[in-house]
Amino acid sequence: MDHLILTINPGSTSTKIALFENEREVFKENLSHSQEVIESFDGLLEQIPMRRSAVIDTLKKHRYRLKDLAIIVGRGGLFPPIKTGGYKVNAKMLNMILNEEIPSHASNLGAVLAHEIASMAGDDIQAYIYDGESSGDLPEIATITGLKEVKRQGLCHVLNSRRIAFRYSESLEKRYEDMNLIIVHLGGGITMSVHEKGKIVDSLSDENGPYFSPERAGTLPSLDLIELCFSGKYTKEDMKRKIRGMGGLRDLIGTSDGREIVKRVESGDEFAIKAMKAQAYQIAKGIGQLTPVLKGDCDAIIFTGGLAYNQALIEDVKSYIAFMAPILVMPGEYEMEALAFGGLRILRGENVHEF
């Protein structure tokens, strides 16, 4: 049976949407929202009507009706820890987002947009999220830190990482549930995840990995960070921006634009070269930090994301970790495909949970 699946992936200045007929992509569009438009709203939640209209207008442009859809799948947000797979959008989930009970992030809008558009489409159309940012199966031992008040939470690019894991497993004619993999997502933020027999059992996010990225500061020496926080120079919001958005390569060399960084390195900019060497060194350390989780039984380490196109960076990282496991590079992002394939599993009654 053919199913039309609408996927919605909100970002900070864009709303990516795609329509799939089963596994086949019908169309995909990146609906860009200018910085001026974004800044005209008081907050993230005020953007919902604008983004909703943009999605509906795009469907109309391609001559598809809401009632033609079988399911709408949105990107999952920064919820408390959940399982990988699908969750029907419900009142509890919406209240957490709309009452700002979870950290503000554009991905939170995926559930709201999917729900509102499904409501307009009719009672037969359901809204779901799939492979949310906080989903995984971390055992308790992986969540314990040196402070009772602080617990580790699995946060990574779950959508793209799991899709890459599925793609690689299928290329070998094996099941994802039979593979042990480390997936390294290289983008504006860098995350890593350990996939053991179909479950994400550990991960490193932008904040708890030993690496910086184009726009994230990464893990910093704790006492030095405390001194900065209480120096009187910065507000709480200033520090959040320094760590997420204004940190990493953007702070070190003044840009997070990959093309500009490559130009500087190729022109012989000594500090840009040092910064990229340091980034590769730290990425390798992050992979080394996760490798023991699999106790030496790792089928492959896979690099993905936009920065995986940077061959010089990949080769630098590989020079440190080549002895650990087979290494593959699968650059780019497959998030829309991941949402669509997740929608198909939901329609088949597979991998669905109660929120």
Backbone torsions as a table, in degrees:
resi	resn	phi	psi	omega
1	MET	NA	137.3	-179.8
2	ASP	-85.6	136.9	179.4
3	HIS	-127.3	132.7	172.1
4	LEU	-92.6	123.1	-175.1
5	ILE	-119.4	119.3	175.9
6	LEU	-95.4	128.1	179.1
7	THR	-115.6	140.7	-175.9
8	ILE	-131.9	125.3	-176.8
9	ASN	-132.3	91.8	-178.1
10	PRO	-76.3	135.5	172.8
11	GLY	-118.8	-178.9	-174.5
12	SER	-62.6	-37.9	-179.6
13	THR	-129.1	23.0	179.2
14	SER	-155.7	161.5	169.8
15	THR	-129.7	106.6	178.8
16	LYS	-83.6	133.4	174.8
17	ILE	-133.4	154.3	176.0
18	ALA	-150.8	150.1	175.7
19	LEU	-117.5	128.9	178.8
20	PHE	-120.3	142.6	167.5
21	GLU	-105.5	102.7	-168.5
22	ASN	54.1	-122.3	-178.9
23	GLU	-84.4	-10.2	-174.2
24	ARG	-88.1	127.5	176.8
25	GLU	-76.2	123.0	178.5
26	VAL	-85.9	-49.9	172.6
27	PHE	-157.2	159.2	177.1
28	LYS	-143.0	134.1	179.0
29	GLU	-138.7	143.4	174.8
30	ASN	-104.5	101.6	-177.4
31	LEU	-83.0	102.7	-174.9
32	SER	-81.3	137.8	175.5
33	HIS	-117.5	118.3	-176.1
34	SER	-62.0	154.6	178.0
35	GLN	-58.0	-35.4	178.7
36	GLU	-62.9	-42.8	178.7
37	VAL	-65.6	-46.4	-179.3
38	ILE	-59.6	-43.0	-177.4
39	GLU	-73.2	-10.8	178.1
40	SER	-77.7	-12.4	178.2
41	PHE	-95.9	147.8	-179.6
42	ASP	-71.3	-25.3	-179.6
43	GLY	-166.7	-179.3	-175.7
44	LEU	-61.9	-43.3	-174.5
45	LEU	-66.6	-28.3	179.4
46	GLU	-68.6	-14.5	-179.1
47	GLN	-80.2	-10.7	-171.6
48	ILE	-57.1	-51.0	-179.1
49	PRO	-59.3	-39.8	180.0
50	MET	-63.1	-46.4	-179.0
51	ARG	-68.4	-39.3	179.0
52	ARG	-60.6	-45.6	179.1
53	SER	-62.0	-38.5	179.9
54	ALA	-63.5	-39.7	179.4
55	VAL	-66.3	-48.1	-177.8
56	ILE	-63.6	-42.1	179.0
57	ASP	-62.0	-36.3	179.8
58	THR	-68.7	-39.9	175.6
59	LEU	-59.9	-44.4	179.5
60	LYS	-62.5	-40.8	-179.5
61	LYS	-58.7	-36.7	-179.9
62	HIS	-89.8	6.5	174.6
63	ARG	64.6	42.9	173.1
64	TYR	-117.6	142.5	179.9
65	ARG	-101.1	151.1	179.5
66	LEU	-58.8	-38.6	-175.8
67	LYS	-70.5	-11.1	176.9
68	ASP	-77.2	-15.6	-173.8
69	LEU	-75.4	149.3	174.7
70	ALA	-96.3	-31.6	-176.4
71	ILE	-164.6	153.0	174.1
72	ILE	-121.4	127.3	-177.4
73	VAL	-121.1	120.8	179.4
74	GLY	-106.1	157.4	174.3
75	ARG	-64.9	139.0	179.3
76	GLY	-82.4	151.6	-175.7
77	GLY	-100.8	-159.6	-174.3
78	LEU	-89.1	60.0	178.7
79	PHE	-76.7	165.9	168.8
80	PRO	-56.8	164.2	-174.4
81	PRO	-50.3	130.1	178.0
82	ILE	-132.6	172.0	178.5
83	LYS	-81.6	156.4	170.2
84	THR	-69.1	151.3	-178.9
85	GLY	118.7	-158.6	-173.2
86	GLY	-103.5	147.3	175.1
87	TYR	-135.6	128.0	174.5
88	LYS	-69.1	134.3	178.7
89	VAL	-68.6	125.4	-179.6
90	ASN	-132.4	-178.5	-175.1
91	ALA	-62.8	-39.4	-179.9
92	LYS	-60.5	-44.9	179.8
93	MET	-63.9	-46.0	-178.8
94	LEU	-64.4	-39.9	179.5
95	ASN	-63.2	-38.8	178.8
96	MET	-61.2	-37.7	-179.1
97	ILE	-76.8	-51.3	-173.0
98	LEU	-70.9	-26.5	176.4
99	ASN	-92.8	6.3	177.0
100	GLU	54.3	46.4	177.9
101	GLU	-87.3	-6.5	176.7
102	ILE	-123.0	160.3	-179.0
103	PRO	-55.5	139.9	179.7
104	SER	-68.2	127.3	179.4
105	HIS	-160.8	142.3	-176.8
106	ALA	-57.2	-31.3	-178.8
107	SER	-61.7	-24.9	178.7
108	ASN	-59.7	-27.2	-176.3
109	LEU	-72.7	-14.7	-179.4
110	GLY	-58.7	-44.2	-179.8
111	ALA	-66.6	-42.8	-177.2
112	VAL	-65.8	-47.7	-179.2
113	LEU	-63.1	-43.0	178.4
114	ALA	-60.5	-43.2	-179.0
115	HIS	-65.0	-47.4	-176.1
116	GLU	-66.1	-40.1	-179.8
117	ILE	-71.6	-37.6	176.5
118	ALA	-63.4	-37.8	178.8
119	SER	-63.4	-37.1	178.0
120	MET	-71.4	-27.2	-175.6
121	ALA	-78.0	-26.6	-179.3
122	GLY	126.3	168.5	-172.9
123	ASP	-66.1	-22.5	-175.8
124	ASP	-80.6	-11.8	-177.3
125	ILE	-100.2	125.7	-177.9
126	GLN	-108.5	151.3	178.8
127	ALA	-111.1	136.1	-179.7
128	TYR	-136.5	161.5	162.5
129	ILE	-112.1	159.7	-179.8
130	TYR	-143.2	134.5	178.3
131	ASP	48.2	60.3	179.6
132	GLY	-61.1	162.3	-176.2
133	GLU	-54.9	-33.2	-173.5
134	SER	-99.3	13.6	-174.7
135	SER	-87.3	146.7	180.0
136	GLY	170.5	-174.5	-179.4
137	ASP	-134.0	49.3	-178.6
138	LEU	-65.7	127.7	173.8
139	PRO	-69.9	160.8	-176.3
140	GLU	-55.8	-37.9	-177.0
141	ILE	-59.6	-28.2	-178.8
142	ALA	-80.6	-10.9	-176.9
143	THR	-99.2	-11.6	-175.0
144	ILE	-79.5	134.3	174.5
145	THR	-119.9	-176.4	179.8
146	GLY	-81.2	2.8	174.6
147	LEU	-125.6	129.8	-178.7
148	LYS	-60.8	-31.0	-176.7
149	GLU	-76.7	-12.6	-174.3
150	VAL	-119.5	127.6	175.4
151	LYS	-121.1	144.9	174.9
152	ARG	-75.0	141.9	176.6
153	GLN	-126.0	140.8	178.3
154	GLY	-74.5	113.6	175.8
155	LEU	-132.9	121.2	177.6
156	CYS	-158.7	-179.8	176.6
157	HIS	-78.3	72.8	-171.3
158	VAL	-60.5	-46.1	-176.7
159	LEU	-54.6	-56.2	-176.2
160	ASN	-70.0	-39.3	-176.8
161	SER	-64.4	-45.1	179.7
162	ARG	-68.2	-37.5	178.9
163	ARG	-63.7	-41.5	177.5
164	ILE	-61.9	-41.5	179.7
165	ALA	-62.4	-43.0	176.8
166	PHE	-62.8	-46.2	-178.0
167	ARG	-59.3	-45.2	-178.2
168	TYR	-65.1	-44.6	180.0
169	SER	-60.1	-44.5	-179.1
170	GLU	-64.9	-33.3	179.6
171	SER	-64.9	-24.4	178.2
172	LEU	-96.7	3.0	-175.7
173	GLU	58.3	39.6	176.4
174	LYS	-120.2	167.2	176.2
175	ARG	-91.8	139.9	174.7
176	TYR	-52.6	-37.0	-177.3
177	GLU	-68.8	-7.7	179.3
178	ASP	-107.3	4.2	-173.4
179	MET	-109.2	151.7	169.9
180	ASN	-118.3	116.8	-172.2
181	LEU	-136.1	151.5	166.8
182	ILE	-115.7	120.9	-178.9
183	ILE	-107.1	126.3	-178.8
184	VAL	-112.6	109.7	179.8
185	HIS	-95.3	117.1	-177.8
186	LEU	-108.7	109.9	178.2
187	GLY	-147.9	-153.9	174.7
188	GLY	-57.1	-32.5	168.3
189	GLY	-117.3	152.4	-179.3
190	ILE	-118.4	127.3	174.6
191	THR	-133.1	157.3	-179.9
192	MET	-134.8	146.7	-178.8
193	SER	-143.5	145.7	178.3
194	VAL	-102.4	120.4	-178.9
195	HIS	-109.2	106.8	-178.6
196	GLU	-112.3	110.7	178.3
197	LYS	50.0	48.1	174.4
198	GLY	85.4	7.2	179.3
199	LYS	-128.7	141.1	173.3
200	ILE	-84.8	106.8	-172.4
201	VAL	-101.9	-7.9	173.4
202	ASP	-166.2	159.9	179.5
203	SER	-161.6	162.8	173.2
204	LEU	-125.0	126.5	177.8
205	SER	-99.4	-175.2	179.7
206	ASP	-58.0	-33.6	-174.2
207	GLU	-87.2	-28.1	-174.7
208	ASN	-115.2	14.9	171.5
209	GLY	-94.1	154.3	-178.0
210	PRO	-81.4	23.1	-173.7
211	TYR	-128.6	151.9	167.6
212	PHE	-97.5	166.9	-178.5
213	SER	-134.2	-175.0	-178.8
214	PRO	-54.7	-35.4	-175.8
215	GLU	-129.0	6.5	-177.7
216	ARG	-121.5	142.0	-177.6
217	ALA	-77.9	-24.2	-177.9
218	GLY	74.6	-171.3	178.6
219	THR	-65.8	134.6	-180.0
220	LEU	-122.6	154.7	175.3
221	PRO	-54.5	121.9	-169.1
222	SER	-57.5	-47.3	-176.0
223	LEU	-66.6	-37.8	176.7
224	ASP	-65.0	-39.2	178.8
225	LEU	-65.2	-40.9	177.6
226	ILE	-61.3	-42.2	178.7
227	GLU	-60.1	-42.9	178.0
228	LEU	-62.2	-43.2	-177.5
229	CYS	-61.6	-34.9	-175.8
230	PHE	-106.9	17.6	-179.1
231	SER	-74.8	-17.3	-176.0
232	GLY	86.8	-5.7	-179.2
233	LYS	-82.6	-24.8	-171.0
234	TYR	-131.4	145.0	171.7
235	THR	-84.1	173.0	176.4
236	LYS	-58.7	-43.0	179.5
237	GLU	-66.4	-37.3	177.1
238	ASP	-58.5	-44.7	-177.3
239	MET	-67.4	-37.8	177.0
240	LYS	-61.0	-41.5	-179.9
241	ARG	-68.7	-35.8	179.0
242	LYS	-63.4	-36.0	-176.8
243	ILE	-83.8	-40.2	-179.8
244	ARG	-121.4	109.9	176.0
245	GLY	113.8	-40.0	-177.9
246	MET	-117.3	5.9	-177.9
247	GLY	-96.4	-163.3	176.6
248	GLY	61.5	-140.4	-178.3
249	LEU	-62.0	-31.0	179.6
250	ARG	-61.6	-38.3	178.3
251	ASP	-78.2	-39.8	-174.4
252	LEU	-71.5	-45.1	-174.7
253	ILE	-123.8	4.3	171.9
254	GLY	89.1	3.4	178.3
255	THR	-154.0	151.1	173.8
256	SER	-115.5	4.7	-179.8
257	ASP	-74.1	115.4	-176.2
258	GLY	-57.6	-38.9	-179.5
259	ARG	-65.9	-41.0	179.3
260	GLU	-66.9	-37.8	179.3
261	ILE	-63.5	-44.3	178.8
262	VAL	-60.7	-42.4	178.3
263	LYS	-59.0	-43.8	-178.2
264	ARG	-65.7	-40.9	179.4
265	VAL	-64.4	-45.5	-178.0
266	GLU	-68.6	-24.3	178.4
267	SER	-83.6	-3.7	177.6
268	GLY	92.1	14.2	177.0
269	ASP	-60.4	109.4	-171.4
270	GLU	-63.1	-40.5	-176.8
271	PHE	-74.3	-34.8	176.0
272	ALA	-62.1	-40.5	178.0
273	ILE	-62.8	-44.3	179.6
274	LYS	-63.4	-42.0	-178.9
275	ALA	-63.2	-41.5	179.6
276	MET	-70.2	-36.4	175.8
277	LYS	-63.6	-41.5	179.3
278	ALA	-65.6	-39.0	178.5
279	GLN	-63.2	-45.5	178.8
280	ALA	-60.7	-43.2	179.1
281	TYR	-59.3	-43.4	-177.6
282	GLN	-73.7	-35.8	175.7
283	ILE	-60.7	-43.2	178.6
284	ALA	-60.9	-40.4	178.5
285	LYS	-63.8	-36.5	177.7
286	GLY	-63.2	-43.5	177.9
287	ILE	-62.5	-41.5	177.7
288	GLY	-62.9	-31.9	179.1
289	GLN	-67.4	-32.4	-176.8
290	LEU	-90.8	-26.4	-174.1
291	THR	-54.6	-40.3	-179.1
292	PRO	-61.1	-20.6	-179.9
293	VAL	-57.2	-35.6	-178.7
294	LEU	-90.3	1.0	175.6
295	LYS	53.1	38.7	176.3
296	GLY	87.1	-5.4	-178.0
297	ASP	-100.4	70.8	-178.0
298	CYS	-114.9	119.7	-179.2
299	ASP	-72.0	-33.3	-179.4
300	ALA	-169.4	152.3	168.1
301	ILE	-109.5	122.8	-173.1
302	ILE	-119.0	128.2	176.2
303	PHE	-97.0	133.9	177.8
304	THR	-143.0	-176.3	-177.1
305	GLY	90.8	171.9	-175.6
306	GLY	-63.8	-37.4	-178.5
307	LEU	-72.1	-12.7	178.4
308	ALA	-67.9	-12.0	173.9
309	TYR	-74.9	-15.7	-178.1
310	ASN	-80.4	95.9	-173.2
311	GLN	-64.1	-35.7	-179.3
312	ALA	-64.3	-42.5	178.2
313	LEU	-62.3	-47.2	-178.8
314	ILE	-60.6	-44.2	-178.8
315	GLU	-64.0	-37.5	177.3
316	ASP	-62.7	-45.5	-179.9
317	VAL	-64.2	-43.9	-178.4
318	LYS	-60.1	-31.3	-178.9
319	SER	-63.1	-22.5	178.9
320	TYR	-92.0	-29.1	-167.3
321	ILE	-117.9	4.8	-173.3
322	ALA	-57.4	-26.3	-177.5
323	PHE	-78.3	-10.6	-170.7
324	MET	-80.6	-41.6	-174.6
325	ALA	-173.0	165.0	172.5
326	PRO	-56.8	142.2	-175.8
327	ILE	-118.1	132.3	176.7
328	LEU	-126.9	153.4	175.3
329	VAL	-121.4	118.5	177.9
330	MET	-126.7	77.0	-171.2
331	PRO	-68.9	162.7	177.6
332	GLY	97.9	-174.0	-177.6
333	GLU	-129.2	141.5	-177.2
334	TYR	-126.8	34.8	-173.8
335	GLU	-67.5	-39.9	-179.8
336	MET	-67.1	-40.7	175.8
337	GLU	-62.0	-40.7	179.9
338	ALA	-62.3	-42.7	178.5
339	LEU	-64.2	-41.5	-179.0
340	ALA	-66.3	-45.8	179.4
341	PHE	-66.4	-32.3	173.9
342	GLY	-65.1	-39.8	177.2
343	GLY	-60.8	-39.3	177.7
344	LEU	-63.4	-41.8	178.8
345	ARG	-63.8	-39.6	178.6
346	ILE	-62.2	-45.5	179.7
347	LEU	-61.5	-27.2	178.3
348	ARG	-88.9	0.4	179.0
349	GLY	80.2	19.5	-177.4
350	GLU	-101.2	140.4	168.1
351	ASN	56.8	45.4	178.9
352	VAL	-114.0	135.7	-176.8
353	HIS	-124.5	165.2	173.0
354	GLU	-92.5	132.0	-179.7
355	PHE	-81.6	NA	NA
